[in-house]
Amino acid sequence: MTLLTAAALLAFIALGRWQWERGVGKDAVASQFAHGGDAVTELGSQGTADLPRFAQVRVRGEWVTDRQFLLDNRTRDGRAGYEVLTPLRLEDGRRILVNRGWLPFNGRRDQLPQVASGLPTDPVTVRGRLDELPTAGLASGRSAPALTGDWPRVTSFPSLTELEAAAGSRLEPQVLLMDATEPVGYRRDWRPFARGPEMHYGYALQWWSFGVLLLVLYVVLNTKRRDDA
């Protein structure tokens, strides 16, 4: 009984610590997100890899309307939908994916939203925040975009390499979350994550509470056993 109690107690402590560290990590990301909008940088010839995550940048280029992606499994207020990734060809020829926001799923997989309409053909200036591609918690939630077929192409938690293979061109490693004030976009209430650090802190306290309860039960049961003897 003592060995089982010790093993369970160590497991509860480790699980609580793991959740607490996840919360601390999210706190750091939230701070980075909050300070990323302090100044706007002209991207120019810089690569997005040279700038921090969530940095505010301004880019100029032309929309590539025939190579758009729909990020699947993106939800808002409990509703399923897509986030629209549209390449922007910069003045030096590089391409960056611009996340133009979220739109709801229309209930039919055979009728994808017409995301090319309304995009200007002339060069435009776009402002937004740099961010990483979203990642899935489980590998089974990933689905690479098709290499052939019509556009836009649906994909779920793709890698940059998979997007480049489908688009047939190199892409900047970070995507641009288009600012909510920019035109030709969809819903853009950007957040650094869906659930905040408070959730992980709560889980940590729960695990540690289980450990305290286990110790109390161990002491009570063993004290009673000695009294009975």
C-alpha positions, -999 to 999 in steps of 0.1 A, spaced: 0 0 0 29 24 8 46 17 -25 13 23 -44 6 55 -25 41 68 -32 39 60 -69 4 76 -72 16 107 -53 46 111 -75 24 108 -106 0 135 -93 29 158 -85 44 153 -120 10 158 -138 4 190 -118 38 203 -126 33 195 -163 0 215 -164 15 244 -144 44 246 -169 20 246 -198 2 275 -181 34 294 -177 43 288 -213 9 302 -224 14 332 -202 47 339 -220 29 336 -254 1 359 -242 27 385 -232 44 382 -266 11 386 -284 3 417 -263 36 434 -270 38 423 -307 16 452 -317 38 479 -301 52 490 -335 46 483 -372 76 471 -393 79 473 -431 88 438 -441 107 450 -472 134 425 -481 135 409 -446 124 373 -442 96 366 -417 120 341 -400 141 372 -390 112 387 -371 96 375 -338 62 358 -336 33 383 -335 53 412 -348 32 437 -366 43 441 -402 32 459 -434 37 442 -468 30 451 -504 23 428 -532 -4 412 -554 -30 386 -544 -25 351 -559 -62 343 -562 -59 309 -578 -38 293 -551 -59 297 -519 -62 272 -490 -91 266 -466 -78 256 -431 -104 231 -418 -114 224 -383 -113 260 -371 -141 270 -347 -156 302 -334 -183 303 -307 -188 266 -311 -193 267 -349 -172 249 -374 -156 267 -402 -125 276 -423 -97 301 -421 -88 314 -455 -51 314 -465 -44 336 -496 -8 339 -510 5 375 -515 32 378 -541 56 404 -527 74 430 -549 106 409 -548 88 377 -559 86 360 -526 52 347 -514 36 350 -480 4 334 -469 -21 358 -455 -48 345 -432 -78 366 -442 -100 353 -414 -126 328 -404 -159 320 -422 -185 294 -411 -190 260 -427 -220 260 -450 -230 224 -443 -218 210 -476 -183 197 -485 -190 198 -522 -197 235 -522 -167 254 -509 -169 292 -502 -160 315 -531 -130 332 -515 -115 347 -547 -143 372 -552 -137 408 -543 -99 405 -543 -82 434 -562 -58 426 -590 -37 457 -585 -8 457 -559 -21 463 -524 -6 471 -490 -16 447 -462 -10 450 -425 -11 423 -399 7 401 -373 31 373 -381 23 339 -367 31 303 -370 9 278 -387 -16 261 -363 -6 226 -351 -28 197 -342 -27 180 -308 -29 146 -325 -14 135 -358 -47 120 -367 -62 155 -369 -39 165 -398 -47 164 -435 -24 177 -462 -38 196 -491 -43 178 -523 -15 181 -549 -40 182 -578 -76 194 -583 -95 226 -581 -89 256 -558 -93 265 -531 -80 233 -514 -91 222 -480 -64 212 -455 -62 206 -418 -31 215 -397 -7 213 -427 30 217 -426 47 245 -445 63 219 -468 29 204 -476 15 238 -485 45 246 -507 41 213 -525 5 220 -533 11 257 -542 41 249 -564 62 277 -549 83 286 -518 65 304 -490 76 325 -461 78 304 -429 54 326 -410 19 335 -421 3 370 -418 -28 374 -397 -45 402 -416 -55 431 -394 -92 435 -387 -92 470 -403 -81 456 -437 -107 450 -464 -114 418 -483 -113 397 -451 -135 377 -429 -139 374 -392 -106 383 -375 -107 383 -338 -72 370 -334 -61 353 -302 -28 336 -293 -46 304 -284 -82 291 -280 -79 285 -242 -59 306 -218 -34 296 -192 -60 296 -164 -73 262 -176 -38 246 -171 -34 263 -137 -68 248 -127 -58 214 -139 -25 216 -119 -43 225 -87 -67 195 -93 -38 171 -96 -21 184 -66 -54 183 -46 -56 146 -55 -21 142 -41 -31 159 -8 -63 138 -6 -43 106 -12 -19 115 17 -48 122 40 -65 89 32 -32 71 37 -26 86 71 -62 80 82 -63 44 71 -30 36 86 -38 53 119 -71 34 121 -53 2 114 -28 8 143 -57 17 167 -75 -15 158 -44 -35 165 
